[in-house]
Amino acid sequence: MKHIILSVCLTAPIVLSGCQTAYYSAMEKVGIHKRDILVDRVEDARDAQTDTQEEFQTAYERLVTLTNFDGGEIEKVYNQLNDDYESSEAAAKRVSDKIDAVEDVAEDLFDEWQEELQQYSNQRLRAASERKLKDTERQFNQLLRSMRRAESKMAPILATLKDNVLYLKHNLNAAAIAAIKGEFDSLKTEISALITDMSRAIEDSNEFIDTLKAQG
């Protein structure tokens, strides 16, 4: 059901807001609420980041190989690095899309939660719910910052990686590899930092998922 509605929405972006409402309504009818959808999307984003980590790790290892290159089939090495670049680029795009989807449903969930606070007649329960809302928002904002921090590092790395791939494409010789070894060393450092940031975002994702599931 949710995949059918989502497909319709994606083919008609001009009515995206209406589609979101219809999507939430349809999901609620089968017992799936915004909180559940948010958990699913955070899990999807976490898994996408894990996959992307692996892609960038592969690129990192390829750069190490190139840095230590001492002869062999340079065209083969170029093709492997180009494959690494294309896979990393596609994985990075998936991560960005998943983070956007997480942010969308989180905003809708928190807006709904805030509005429903006004429906309480018991002030004690209202205050308790409001505290839980603020705590959940605070934890989510930390998660989103972690995700966006890692995301922001991907584009510059991909741009540098593409430059190196293009350079090798038109200079398939050992001298070309030697000429950009300094670029490789810098790129390895940047990729290593990205992988660390992604690990932090994945940990934050797991903690946030645990929090939402505990709230039940």
C-alpha positions as CSV (number, residue, x, y, z in Angstrom):
1,M,0.0,0.0,0.0
2,K,2.6,2.6,1.1
3,H,4.7,1.9,-2.0
4,I,1.8,2.4,-4.4
5,I,0.9,5.7,-2.8
6,L,4.5,6.8,-2.7
7,S,4.9,6.0,-6.4
8,V,1.9,8.1,-7.3
9,C,3.3,11.0,-5.3
10,L,6.6,10.8,-7.0
11,T,5.1,11.0,-10.4
12,A,3.1,14.1,-9.4
13,P,5.3,16.5,-7.4
14,I,3.0,19.4,-7.9
15,V,0.6,17.8,-5.5
16,L,3.3,16.5,-3.1
17,S,1.7,18.1,0.0
18,G,-1.7,16.4,-0.8
19,C,0.1,13.2,-1.5
20,Q,1.9,13.3,1.9
21,T,-1.4,13.8,3.7
22,A,-3.0,10.9,1.7
23,Y,0.0,8.7,2.4
24,Y,-0.1,9.4,6.1
25,S,-3.8,8.8,6.2
26,A,-3.5,5.5,4.3
27,M,-0.8,4.3,6.6
28,E,-2.7,5.2,9.8
29,K,-5.6,3.1,8.6
30,V,-3.4,0.1,8.7
31,G,-1.9,1.1,12.1
32,I,1.3,2.7,10.9
33,H,1.8,6.2,12.2
34,K,4.3,9.0,11.5
35,R,6.5,7.7,14.3
36,D,6.7,4.3,12.7
37,I,7.4,5.9,9.3
38,L,10.2,8.0,10.8
39,V,11.8,4.9,12.3
40,D,11.7,3.2,8.9
41,R,13.2,6.2,7.2
42,V,16.0,6.6,9.7
43,E,16.8,2.9,9.3
44,D,16.9,3.4,5.5
45,A,19.2,6.4,5.9
46,R,21.4,4.5,8.3
47,D,21.7,1.6,5.9
48,A,22.4,3.9,2.9
49,Q,25.2,5.5,4.9
50,T,26.6,2.1,5.8
51,D,26.6,1.1,2.1
52,T,28.2,4.5,1.2
53,Q,30.9,4.0,3.8
54,E,31.8,0.8,2.1
55,E,31.9,2.4,-1.4
56,F,34.2,5.2,-0.1
57,Q,36.3,2.7,1.8
58,T,36.8,0.8,-1.5
59,A,37.8,4.1,-3.2
60,Y,40.2,4.7,-0.3
61,E,41.8,1.3,-0.7
62,R,42.1,1.9,-4.5
63,L,43.9,5.2,-3.8
64,V,46.3,3.4,-1.5
65,T,47.0,0.9,-4.3
66,L,47.6,3.7,-6.7
67,T,49.9,5.6,-4.3
68,N,52.1,2.4,-4.2
69,F,51.8,1.7,-7.9
70,D,55.0,0.3,-9.2
71,G,54.1,-0.9,-12.6
72,G,51.3,-2.9,-14.3
73,E,48.2,-2.3,-16.4
74,I,47.4,1.4,-15.8
75,E,44.3,1.3,-17.9
76,K,42.9,-1.5,-15.6
77,V,43.7,0.6,-12.6
78,Y,42.0,3.6,-14.2
79,N,38.9,1.6,-14.9
80,Q,38.7,0.3,-11.3
81,L,39.0,3.8,-9.9
82,N,36.4,5.1,-12.3
83,D,34.0,2.4,-11.2
84,D,34.8,3.3,-7.6
85,Y,33.9,7.0,-8.4
86,E,30.7,6.1,-10.1
87,S,29.6,3.8,-7.3
88,S,30.4,6.3,-4.7
89,E,28.6,9.1,-6.5
90,A,25.4,6.9,-6.8
91,A,25.6,5.9,-3.1
92,A,26.1,9.5,-2.1
93,K,23.0,10.5,-4.0
94,R,21.0,7.8,-2.2
95,V,22.2,9.1,1.2
96,S,21.1,12.6,0.4
97,D,17.6,11.4,-0.8
98,K,17.2,9.3,2.4
99,I,18.2,12.2,4.7
100,D,15.7,14.5,2.9
101,A,13.0,11.9,3.5
102,V,13.9,11.6,7.2
103,E,13.7,15.4,7.6
104,D,10.4,15.6,5.9
105,V,8.5,13.1,8.0
106,A,10.2,14.3,11.2
107,E,9.0,17.8,10.6
108,D,5.4,16.5,10.0
109,L,5.6,14.3,13.1
110,F,6.8,17.2,15.4
111,D,4.2,19.6,13.9
112,E,1.4,17.1,14.6
113,W,2.7,16.4,18.1
114,Q,2.9,20.1,18.9
115,E,-0.7,20.7,17.7
116,E,-2.0,17.7,19.7
117,L,-0.6,19.2,22.9
118,Q,-3.5,21.6,22.8
119,Q,-6.0,18.7,23.0
120,Y,-5.0,17.7,26.5
121,S,-7.4,18.6,29.4
122,N,-4.9,17.1,32.0
123,Q,-2.1,19.7,32.4
124,R,0.2,17.2,34.0
125,L,0.0,14.8,31.1
126,R,0.3,17.7,28.7
127,A,3.5,18.9,30.3
128,A,5.0,15.4,30.3
129,S,4.2,15.0,26.6
130,E,5.7,18.4,25.9
131,R,8.9,17.5,27.7
132,K,9.1,14.3,25.7
133,L,8.5,16.2,22.5
134,K,11.4,18.6,23.3
135,D,13.7,15.8,24.2
136,T,12.9,13.9,21.0
137,E,13.3,17.0,18.9
138,R,16.7,17.7,20.5
139,Q,17.9,14.2,19.9
140,F,16.6,14.3,16.3
141,N,18.3,17.6,15.6
142,Q,21.6,16.1,16.8
143,L,21.0,13.2,14.5
144,L,20.2,15.5,11.6
145,R,23.4,17.5,12.2
146,S,25.5,14.4,12.2
147,M,23.9,13.2,8.9
148,R,24.3,16.6,7.2
149,R,27.8,16.9,8.4
150,A,28.8,13.7,6.8
151,E,26.7,14.5,3.7
152,S,28.5,17.9,3.3
153,K,31.8,16.2,2.9
154,M,30.8,13.9,0.1
155,A,30.4,16.4,-2.7
156,P,34.0,17.9,-2.3
157,I,35.5,14.4,-2.1
158,L,33.6,13.3,-5.2
159,A,34.7,16.4,-7.1
160,T,38.4,15.7,-6.3
161,L,38.0,12.1,-7.0
162,K,36.5,12.9,-10.4
163,D,39.3,15.3,-11.2
164,N,41.8,12.6,-10.5
165,V,39.9,10.0,-12.6
166,L,39.7,12.5,-15.5
167,Y,43.4,13.2,-15.3
168,L,44.3,9.6,-15.4
169,K,41.9,9.0,-18.3
170,H,43.9,11.3,-20.5
171,N,47.3,10.5,-19.1
172,L,47.5,6.7,-18.8
173,N,51.1,6.4,-17.7
174,A,53.1,6.0,-14.5
175,A,54.2,9.6,-14.6
176,A,50.6,10.7,-14.3
177,I,50.1,8.7,-11.2
178,A,53.3,10.0,-9.7
179,A,52.2,13.6,-10.6
180,I,49.0,13.3,-8.5
181,K,50.2,11.3,-5.6
182,G,50.0,14.4,-3.4
183,E,46.3,14.7,-4.4
184,F,45.8,11.0,-3.5
185,D,47.3,11.5,0.0
186,S,45.0,14.5,0.6
187,L,42.0,12.6,-0.7
188,K,42.7,9.6,1.5
189,T,42.7,11.9,4.5
190,E,39.4,13.4,3.5
191,I,37.8,10.0,2.9
192,S,39.0,8.8,6.2
193,A,37.4,11.8,8.0
194,L,34.2,11.2,6.0
195,I,34.0,7.5,7.1
196,T,34.5,8.6,10.7
197,D,31.7,11.2,10.5
198,M,29.4,8.5,8.9
199,S,30.1,6.1,11.7
200,R,29.1,8.8,14.2
201,A,25.9,9.5,12.2
202,I,25.1,5.7,12.1
203,E,25.6,5.5,15.9
204,D,23.3,8.5,16.4
205,S,20.7,6.9,14.1
206,N,20.7,3.7,16.2
207,E,20.3,5.7,19.4
208,F,17.4,7.7,17.9
209,I,15.7,4.5,16.6
210,D,16.0,3.0,20.1
211,T,14.5,6.1,21.6
212,L,11.5,6.1,19.3
213,K,10.9,2.4,19.7
214,A,11.1,2.8,23.5
215,Q,8.4,5.5,23.3
216,G,6.3,2.9,21.5
